[in-house]
Amino acid sequence: MSSGSDPSSVLAALERAQDAFEMVGRGRTEFEDGISADADWKTQLTKACRLLEVVDTLQAQDGYYTAVIEVCFGAIERSIEAYALSMTTDTLQDFQDHQFSYERAHQIGLFERQTAEEMKNLYSENRTESYYGGGRPTEEQADAMTELAIAVHQFAVSQIREGGVCLCD
């Protein structure tokens, strides 16, 4: 831990956050409701469901376009990962790169090459700009990303052999 001039409030919060993620000596851990722990693909799928629920909540508040776009990309990636993990021998460790999800979506037959490439390009060109860049996201962009995230999620869920896991219904 730093002993320099960084604010003590930041250092204390950083230490607390690190400790929280280590989950050591905390007694009974309370995990997020709805996130399945049965299998990695179920975890990813239910994370996508919960992210879409957040998108719905943010859209109802109107005006949180940056957050909506960011969460939509997350929901898309979790949905693709859920499909890949359930239908192949892929592991969570295979999905450490955001763009890999889109590449893998084509490789495993979830989407055609052009569709997967266009989603990957959408991610690399626009997610980066809306989140890190100077661009100011619009309502139309947030609405379009919401529609895409829901469509990808519903399609991925429909292609997974084992049903009854999705929380969206």
C-alpha atoms as an extended CHARMM CRD file, in Angstrom:
* protein
*
       169  EXT
         1         1  MET       CA              0.0000000000        0.0000000000        0.0000000000  PROA      1               0.0000000000
         2         2  SER       CA              1.1970000000        3.4790000000       -0.8250000000  PROA      2               0.0000000000
         3         3  SER       CA              2.6690000000        5.5840000000        1.9730000000  PROA      3               0.0000000000
         4         4  GLY       CA              3.0050000000        8.7040000000       -0.1660000000  PROA      4               0.0000000000
         5         5  SER       CA              0.6860000000       11.6080000000       -0.6420000000  PROA      5               0.0000000000
         6         6  ASP       CA             -2.3810000000        9.7720000000       -1.9090000000  PROA      6               0.0000000000
         7         7  PRO       CA             -5.5530000000       10.6620000000        0.0410000000  PROA      7               0.0000000000
         8         8  SER       CA             -6.2020000000        8.3640000000        2.9930000000  PROA      8               0.0000000000
         9         9  SER       CA             -9.8640000000        8.0780000000        1.9590000000  PROA      9               0.0000000000
        10        10  VAL       CA             -8.8010000000        6.6210000000       -1.4020000000  PROA      10              0.0000000000
        11        11  LEU       CA             -6.2870000000        4.2770000000        0.1650000000  PROA      11              0.0000000000
        12        12  ALA       CA             -8.8180000000        3.0460000000        2.7480000000  PROA      12              0.0000000000
        13        13  ALA       CA            -11.4630000000        2.5020000000        0.0630000000  PROA      13              0.0000000000
        14        14  LEU       CA             -8.9510000000        0.7070000000       -2.1600000000  PROA      14              0.0000000000
        15        15  GLU       CA             -7.9560000000       -1.6030000000        0.6780000000  PROA      15              0.0000000000
        16        16  ARG       CA            -11.6100000000       -2.3310000000        1.4530000000  PROA      16              0.0000000000
        17        17  ALA       CA            -12.3220000000       -3.0960000000       -2.2030000000  PROA      17              0.0000000000
        18        18  GLN       CA             -9.3270000000       -5.4230000000       -2.4730000000  PROA      18              0.0000000000
        19        19  ASP       CA            -10.3860000000       -7.1820000000        0.7170000000  PROA      19              0.0000000000
        20        20  ALA       CA            -13.9720000000       -7.5100000000       -0.5200000000  PROA      20              0.0000000000
        21        21  PHE       CA            -12.8340000000       -9.2510000000       -3.7000000000  PROA      21              0.0000000000
        22        22  GLU       CA            -10.5430000000      -11.5860000000       -1.7740000000  PROA      22              0.0000000000
        23        23  MET       CA            -13.5360000000      -12.6850000000        0.3790000000  PROA      23              0.0000000000
        24        24  VAL       CA            -11.2580000000      -13.7620000000        3.1930000000  PROA      24              0.0000000000
        25        25  GLY       CA            -12.4170000000      -13.6780000000        6.7990000000  PROA      25              0.0000000000
        26        26  ARG       CA            -15.7840000000      -12.1470000000        5.9600000000  PROA      26              0.0000000000
        27        27  GLY       CA            -18.0230000000      -14.8560000000        7.3610000000  PROA      27              0.0000000000
        28        28  ARG       CA            -21.0700000000      -15.6590000000        5.2770000000  PROA      28              0.0000000000
        29        29  THR       CA            -20.7540000000      -14.0590000000        1.8540000000  PROA      29              0.0000000000
        30        30  GLU       CA            -23.9020000000      -12.6240000000        0.3100000000  PROA      30              0.0000000000
        31        31  PHE       CA            -23.8790000000      -13.1030000000       -3.4470000000  PROA      31              0.0000000000
        32        32  GLU       CA            -26.0940000000      -11.2740000000       -5.9160000000  PROA      32              0.0000000000
        33        33  ASP       CA            -29.5480000000      -12.8020000000       -6.1780000000  PROA      33              0.0000000000
        34        34  GLY       CA            -30.3100000000      -14.5530000000       -9.4250000000  PROA      34              0.0000000000
        35        35  ILE       CA            -26.7420000000      -15.2380000000      -10.5180000000  PROA      35              0.0000000000
        36        36  SER       CA            -26.4560000000      -19.0070000000      -10.9080000000  PROA      36              0.0000000000
        37        37  ALA       CA            -23.4290000000      -20.7690000000       -9.4820000000  PROA      37              0.0000000000
        38        38  ASP       CA            -24.2820000000      -24.1950000000      -10.9160000000  PROA      38              0.0000000000
        39        39  ALA       CA            -22.0720000000      -23.9890000000      -14.0240000000  PROA      39              0.0000000000
        40        40  ASP       CA            -20.0070000000      -21.2970000000      -15.7250000000  PROA      40              0.0000000000
        41        41  TRP       CA            -22.4060000000      -20.9840000000      -18.6590000000  PROA      41              0.0000000000
        42        42  LYS       CA            -25.3420000000      -20.5360000000      -16.2850000000  PROA      42              0.0000000000
        43        43  THR       CA            -23.4060000000      -17.8860000000      -14.3880000000  PROA      43              0.0000000000
        44        44  GLN       CA            -22.6760000000      -15.9800000000      -17.5940000000  PROA      44              0.0000000000
        45        45  LEU       CA            -26.2560000000      -16.3490000000      -18.8310000000  PROA      45              0.0000000000
        46        46  THR       CA            -27.7990000000      -15.1310000000      -15.5940000000  PROA      46              0.0000000000
        47        47  LYS       CA            -25.2940000000      -12.2520000000      -15.4650000000  PROA      47              0.0000000000
        48        48  ALA       CA            -26.5370000000      -11.2590000000      -18.9130000000  PROA      48              0.0000000000
        49        49  CYS       CA            -30.1310000000      -11.4560000000      -17.6560000000  PROA      49              0.0000000000
        50        50  ARG       CA            -29.3100000000       -9.2100000000      -14.7200000000  PROA      50              0.0000000000
        51        51  LEU       CA            -27.4500000000       -6.7590000000      -16.9830000000  PROA      51              0.0000000000
        52        52  LEU       CA            -30.5100000000       -6.5270000000      -19.2330000000  PROA      52              0.0000000000
        53        53  GLU       CA            -32.6000000000       -5.8440000000      -16.1310000000  PROA      53              0.0000000000
        54        54  VAL       CA            -30.2330000000       -2.9750000000      -15.3110000000  PROA      54              0.0000000000
        55        55  VAL       CA            -30.5990000000       -1.6630000000      -18.8710000000  PROA      55              0.0000000000
        56        56  ASP       CA            -34.3740000000       -1.6850000000      -18.4410000000  PROA      56              0.0000000000
        57        57  THR       CA            -34.0350000000        0.2050000000      -15.1490000000  PROA      57              0.0000000000
        58        58  LEU       CA            -31.6770000000        2.7830000000      -16.6600000000  PROA      58              0.0000000000
        59        59  GLN       CA            -33.8600000000        3.2330000000      -19.7410000000  PROA      59              0.0000000000
        60        60  ALA       CA            -36.8380000000        3.9380000000      -17.4630000000  PROA      60              0.0000000000
        61        61  GLN       CA            -34.8290000000        6.7700000000      -15.8330000000  PROA      61              0.0000000000
        62        62  ASP       CA            -34.0390000000        8.3280000000      -19.2280000000  PROA      62              0.0000000000
        63        63  GLY       CA            -30.7320000000        9.9150000000      -20.0440000000  PROA      63              0.0000000000
        64        64  TYR       CA            -28.1120000000        7.4180000000      -18.8840000000  PROA      64              0.0000000000
        65        65  TYR       CA            -26.9900000000        6.6230000000      -22.4030000000  PROA      65              0.0000000000
        66        66  THR       CA            -23.3250000000        5.9580000000      -21.6000000000  PROA      66              0.0000000000
        67        67  ALA       CA            -24.2280000000        3.4450000000      -18.9130000000  PROA      67              0.0000000000
        68        68  VAL       CA            -26.8910000000        1.8000000000      -21.0870000000  PROA      68              0.0000000000
        69        69  ILE       CA            -24.4460000000        1.3240000000      -23.9580000000  PROA      69              0.0000000000
        70        70  GLU       CA            -21.7380000000       -0.0570000000      -21.6630000000  PROA      70              0.0000000000
        71        71  VAL       CA            -24.0900000000       -2.4900000000      -19.9430000000  PROA      71              0.0000000000
        72        72  CYS       CA            -25.5260000000       -3.6120000000      -23.3040000000  PROA      72              0.0000000000
        73        73  PHE       CA            -22.0790000000       -4.5840000000      -24.5540000000  PROA      73              0.0000000000
        74        74  GLY       CA            -21.5970000000       -6.5370000000      -21.3390000000  PROA      74              0.0000000000
        75        75  ALA       CA            -24.9220000000       -8.3300000000      -21.7650000000  PROA      75              0.0000000000
        76        76  ILE       CA            -24.0660000000       -9.2320000000      -25.3630000000  PROA      76              0.0000000000
        77        77  GLU       CA            -20.7010000000      -10.6700000000      -24.3670000000  PROA      77              0.0000000000
        78        78  ARG       CA            -22.1320000000      -12.6320000000      -21.4160000000  PROA      78              0.0000000000
        79        79  SER       CA            -24.8560000000      -14.0750000000      -23.6850000000  PROA      79              0.0000000000
        80        80  ILE       CA            -22.3390000000      -15.2080000000      -26.3030000000  PROA      80              0.0000000000
        81        81  GLU       CA            -20.0970000000      -16.6440000000      -23.5960000000  PROA      81              0.0000000000
        82        82  ALA       CA            -23.0120000000      -18.5420000000      -22.0680000000  PROA      82              0.0000000000
        83        83  TYR       CA            -23.7230000000      -20.1600000000      -25.4100000000  PROA      83              0.0000000000
        84        84  ALA       CA            -20.0540000000      -20.9950000000      -26.0070000000  PROA      84              0.0000000000
        85        85  LEU       CA            -19.5550000000      -22.4280000000      -22.5240000000  PROA      85              0.0000000000
        86        86  SER       CA            -22.6990000000      -24.5460000000      -22.7320000000  PROA      86              0.0000000000
        87        87  MET       CA            -22.1570000000      -25.9040000000      -26.2310000000  PROA      87              0.0000000000
        88        88  THR       CA            -18.3550000000      -26.3190000000      -26.4790000000  PROA      88              0.0000000000
        89        89  THR       CA            -15.3660000000      -27.1670000000      -24.3140000000  PROA      89              0.0000000000
        90        90  ASP       CA            -14.4860000000      -23.4820000000      -23.9540000000  PROA      90              0.0000000000
        91        91  THR       CA            -13.6490000000      -22.2080000000      -20.4760000000  PROA      91              0.0000000000
        92        92  LEU       CA            -14.1380000000      -18.8250000000      -18.8610000000  PROA      92              0.0000000000
        93        93  GLN       CA            -10.4070000000      -18.2360000000      -19.1970000000  PROA      93              0.0000000000
        94        94  ASP       CA            -10.8430000000      -18.2640000000      -22.9750000000  PROA      94              0.0000000000
        95        95  PHE       CA            -12.9000000000      -15.0700000000      -22.7300000000  PROA      95              0.0000000000
        96        96  GLN       CA            -10.4460000000      -12.6510000000      -21.1830000000  PROA      96              0.0000000000
        97        97  ASP       CA            -10.4430000000      -10.4380000000      -24.2900000000  PROA      97              0.0000000000
        98        98  HSD       CA            -13.6910000000       -8.6080000000      -25.0620000000  PROA      98              0.0000000000
        99        99  GLN       CA            -13.3390000000       -9.0130000000      -28.8080000000  PROA      99              0.0000000000
       100       100  PHE       CA            -12.7940000000      -12.7670000000      -28.5270000000  PROA      100             0.0000000000
       101       101  SER       CA            -16.4970000000      -13.2480000000      -27.7250000000  PROA      101             0.0000000000
       102       102  TYR       CA            -17.4650000000      -11.8770000000      -31.1160000000  PROA      102             0.0000000000
       103       103  GLU       CA            -14.8380000000      -13.9290000000      -32.9490000000  PROA      103             0.0000000000
       104       104  ARG       CA            -15.8860000000      -17.0530000000      -31.0940000000  PROA      104             0.0000000000
       105       105  ALA       CA            -19.5690000000      -16.3970000000      -31.8970000000  PROA      105             0.0000000000
       106       106  HSD       CA            -18.7870000000      -17.1280000000      -35.5330000000  PROA      106             0.0000000000
       107       107  GLN       CA            -16.2910000000      -19.9310000000      -34.9090000000  PROA      107             0.0000000000
       108       108  ILE       CA            -18.8630000000      -21.9570000000      -32.9930000000  PROA      108             0.0000000000
       109       109  GLY       CA            -21.7250000000      -21.2250000000      -35.3840000000  PROA      109             0.0000000000
       110       110  LEU       CA            -23.8120000000      -18.8910000000      -33.2740000000  PROA      110             0.0000000000
       111       111  PHE       CA            -23.5970000000      -16.1080000000      -35.8870000000  PROA      111             0.0000000000
       112       112  GLU       CA            -22.3980000000      -15.8990000000      -39.4580000000  PROA      112             0.0000000000
       113       113  ARG       CA            -18.9770000000      -14.3640000000      -40.0390000000  PROA      113             0.0000000000
       114       114  GLN       CA            -20.2920000000      -11.0210000000      -41.2950000000  PROA      114             0.0000000000
       115       115  THR       CA            -22.6650000000      -10.5830000000      -38.3730000000  PROA      115             0.0000000000
       116       116  ALA       CA            -19.9750000000      -11.4850000000      -35.8480000000  PROA      116             0.0000000000
       117       117  GLU       CA            -17.4880000000       -9.1420000000      -37.5520000000  PROA      117             0.0000000000
       118       118  GLU       CA            -19.9970000000       -6.2980000000      -37.5590000000  PROA      118             0.0000000000
       119       119  MET       CA            -20.7000000000       -6.7880000000      -33.8520000000  PROA      119             0.0000000000
       120       120  LYS       CA            -16.9550000000       -6.8960000000      -33.1600000000  PROA      120             0.0000000000
       121       121  ASN       CA            -16.4760000000       -3.6950000000      -35.1700000000  PROA      121             0.0000000000
       122       122  LEU       CA            -19.4020000000       -2.0680000000      -33.3770000000  PROA      122             0.0000000000
       123       123  TYR       CA            -17.6710000000       -2.9080000000      -30.1230000000  PROA      123             0.0000000000
       124       124  SER       CA            -14.1750000000       -1.8230000000      -31.1190000000  PROA      124             0.0000000000
       125       125  GLU       CA            -15.2320000000        1.4010000000      -32.8320000000  PROA      125             0.0000000000
       126       126  ASN       CA            -18.1240000000        2.5960000000      -30.7130000000  PROA      126             0.0000000000
       127       127  ARG       CA            -17.8250000000        1.1170000000      -27.2530000000  PROA      127             0.0000000000
       128       128  THR       CA            -14.3580000000        2.5150000000      -26.9210000000  PROA      128             0.0000000000
       129       129  GLU       CA            -15.4670000000        5.9140000000      -28.2300000000  PROA      129             0.0000000000
       130       130  SER       CA            -18.5720000000        6.1290000000      -26.0780000000  PROA      130             0.0000000000
       131       131  TYR       CA            -16.8540000000        4.9430000000      -22.9400000000  PROA      131             0.0000000000
       132       132  TYR       CA            -13.2990000000        6.2130000000      -23.1780000000  PROA      132             0.0000000000
       133       133  GLY       CA            -13.4670000000        8.7150000000      -25.9950000000  PROA      133             0.0000000000
       134       134  GLY       CA            -14.8200000000       12.1970000000      -26.2460000000  PROA      134             0.0000000000
       135       135  GLY       CA            -18.0330000000       11.1340000000      -27.9230000000  PROA      135             0.0000000000
       136       136  ARG       CA            -21.3370000000       11.9280000000      -26.2990000000  PROA      136             0.0000000000
       137       137  PRO       CA            -23.7360000000        8.9880000000      -26.5710000000  PROA      137             0.0000000000
       138       138  THR       CA            -27.2410000000        9.6440000000      -27.8420000000  PROA      138             0.0000000000
       139       139  GLU       CA            -30.6510000000        8.3090000000      -26.9670000000  PROA      139             0.0000000000
       140       140  GLU       CA            -30.8520000000        6.6720000000      -30.3910000000  PROA      140             0.0000000000
       141       141  GLN       CA            -27.5530000000        4.8420000000      -29.7710000000  PROA      141             0.0000000000
       142       142  ALA       CA            -28.7030000000        3.6710000000      -26.3420000000  PROA      142             0.0000000000
       143       143  ASP       CA            -32.0310000000        2.4750000000      -27.7400000000  PROA      143             0.0000000000
       144       144  ALA       CA            -30.3360000000        0.6660000000      -30.6300000000  PROA      144             0.0000000000
       145       145  MET       CA            -27.8510000000       -1.0360000000      -28.3080000000  PROA      145             0.0000000000
       146       146  THR       CA            -30.6880000000       -2.1070000000      -26.0230000000  PROA      146             0.0000000000
       147       147  GLU       CA            -32.5000000000       -3.6810000000      -28.9530000000  PROA      147             0.0000000000
       148       148  LEU       CA            -29.3120000000       -5.4500000000      -30.0870000000  PROA      148             0.0000000000
       149       149  ALA       CA            -28.4680000000       -6.7450000000      -26.6000000000  PROA      149             0.0000000000
       150       150  ILE       CA            -31.9660000000       -8.1490000000      -26.1280000000  PROA      150             0.0000000000
       151       151  ALA       CA            -31.9490000000       -9.7630000000      -29.5800000000  PROA      151             0.0000000000
       152       152  VAL       CA            -28.5380000000      -11.3880000000      -29.0670000000  PROA      152             0.0000000000
       153       153  HSD       CA            -29.5170000000      -12.6020000000      -25.6110000000  PROA      153             0.0000000000
       154       154  GLN       CA            -32.8220000000      -14.0870000000      -26.7490000000  PROA      154             0.0000000000
       155       155  PHE       CA            -31.1730000000      -15.8030000000      -29.7210000000  PROA      155             0.0000000000
       156       156  ALA       CA            -28.3290000000      -17.2310000000      -27.6140000000  PROA      156             0.0000000000
       157       157  VAL       CA            -30.8160000000      -18.5070000000      -25.0430000000  PROA      157             0.0000000000
       158       158  SER       CA            -32.9170000000      -20.1480000000      -27.7750000000  PROA      158             0.0000000000
       159       159  GLN       CA            -29.8460000000      -21.9790000000      -29.0990000000  PROA      159             0.0000000000
       160       160  ILE       CA            -28.7460000000      -23.4450000000      -25.7570000000  PROA      160             0.0000000000
       161       161  ARG       CA            -30.0630000000      -26.9850000000      -25.3840000000  PROA      161             0.0000000000
       162       162  GLU       CA            -30.7960000000      -26.7490000000      -21.6800000000  PROA      162             0.0000000000
       163       163  GLY       CA            -33.6470000000      -24.3670000000      -20.9860000000  PROA      163             0.0000000000
       164       164  GLY       CA            -35.1020000000      -22.8510000000      -17.8740000000  PROA      164             0.0000000000
       165       165  VAL       CA            -32.0280000000      -20.8860000000      -16.8530000000  PROA      165             0.0000000000
       166       166  CYS       CA            -32.7830000000      -17.4600000000      -18.3300000000  PROA      166             0.0000000000
       167       167  LEU       CA            -34.1940000000      -15.0070000000      -15.7840000000  PROA      167             0.0000000000
       168       168  CYS       CA            -35.7420000000      -12.7090000000      -18.3820000000  PROA      168             0.0000000000
       169       169  ASP       CA            -39.0380000000      -14.5100000000      -18.8090000000  PROA      169             0.0000000000
